[in-house]
Amino acid sequence: MPETISHPKPVNVSSIPQRSPFRYPGGKTWFVPTFRNWLAYHAIKPAILVEPFAGGGIISLTALFENLVQNVVMVELDEDIAAVWHAIVSGNAEWLAKRIITFDLTKESLIHELSINKGDLKERAFHTILKNRTSHGGIIAGGSGLLKHGENGKGICSRWYPQTLAMRFSGIDKIAGRIDFRQENGLDVLKEYRDRHDAMFFIDPPYTAGGKKAGKRLYRYCEIDHELLFELCESLAGDFLMTYDNAAEVKIMARRHGFQMRLIPMTNTHNRTMEELVIGKDLTWMDSFQAVHEPDVIYSKEE
Ligand SMILES: C[S@@+](CC[C@H](N)C(=O)[O-])C[C@H]1O[C@@H](n2cnc3c(N)ncnc32)[C@H](O)[C@@H]1O
C-alpha cells in the first residue's frame, strides 16, 4: 500500500450543509464527508471534540448539528473572529441575526459603519461578519480590500445574504450552549486535553510550514511551531486528524513522528483542483470509505 493514496475527484461542497456564518479562507467544508466517516469509524462517540485552530468552525458546527459529539472546544486567536464566537456563546447570536437583517448594505453605509468603533463585543462581531462577507476571499487580516465586482457585478453585496446569514446565527444559537470557546493558543489547549481518552481532535493549522507562505496573507496569526504541534499530536491519548498542504517538509515531519498520510482532492477558490494532506495515527479506515472517492465533480461557489 503506498503511503499516500491519491483520488482525483473533489468533494461536491454544494451537497454539504453550510453552517458557518463565515466565508473562511482555508475553510474545511470539503473535509466534512471525511470527518463524518472518521466519527462513524469510531464505535464509541467521543465526549468532546477539540478544534485548536477553529477559524470559521465548519467542522465543530457540523459535529454539533449532526450530534456526532456532545460538546466542542473551539480555539481561535484572532480577536475579530473570536469576537463572533464570544458573541455566540454569550447569548448574542439572535442579536447578530437581527443586526444583519436590519443593516442596509451599500458602499457608503459599509464604510461609515466600519469607521465607528463602538468598543462593544457584539458590535465588533457584527463588523467582523461585515468585513468577512464584503472583502476579497473573506480575508479580514491586513485589509485585503473590498469586493469590487464580486458575483454578477454585484460588488460588495455579492456575498451578503442577510436572510441566510441570520438563519445561520439563529441555528447556531440553538447549539451555542455546547460550545466552549477559547481565545487562546491552540497548542496550549492541545496540552490541556492530551491525556483525555474521550477527546478527539480536528487540527487545521495555518499553513506556513514548508516555505509556502499563503497563511501569512490569509491570517493575522500564522506563525506556529509546527514541530511542536507534531510532538503534541504524538502525545495525544485521543485520536486526531490533521490537515496540511501537500508539502514535502510536512510529509517529512509526519513520517518522523510515525503518522500515516492520505491525499484528498479539493477545489480551491480559484476553481483549481488541488490535493490536501490528511495526517493521523492510523488512516487505513479511509481507504474503505466513500469520502475519498466522492463521485460528484460539481463544485459550487455558493457559500
Ligand atoms: C487554516 S485556518 C482554520 C480554518 C478552519 N478549519 C475553517 O474551516 O474555517 C487556521 C486558523 O488558525 C488560527 N490561528 C493561528 N495561530 C493560532 C494559534 N496559535 N492558536 C489558535 N488559533 C490560531 C488562524 O487565525 C486561522 O483562523
The ligand as an ORCA input file, in Angstrom:
! r2SCAN-3c Opt
* xyz 0 1
  C      -6.471     27.009      8.355
  S      -7.309     28.132      9.403
  C      -8.621     27.166     10.097
  C      -9.813     27.091      9.182
  C     -10.980     26.311      9.777
  N     -10.657     24.901      9.875
  C     -12.237     26.503      8.962
  O     -12.760     25.533      8.396
  O     -12.715     27.639      8.879
  C      -6.210     28.329     10.758
  C      -6.736     29.254     11.869
  O      -5.839     29.203     12.990
  C      -5.822     30.485     13.605
  N      -4.601     30.508     14.430
  C      -3.327     30.786     14.051
  N      -2.472     30.584     15.065
  C      -3.211     30.156     16.117
  C      -2.900     29.739     17.440
  N      -1.636     29.727     17.888
  N      -3.899     29.333     18.259
  C      -5.181     29.351     17.810
  N      -5.550     29.719     16.569
  C      -4.583     30.115     15.728
  C      -5.863     31.451     12.439
  O      -6.336     32.709     12.851
  C      -6.836     30.720     11.495
  O      -8.146     31.140     11.742
*
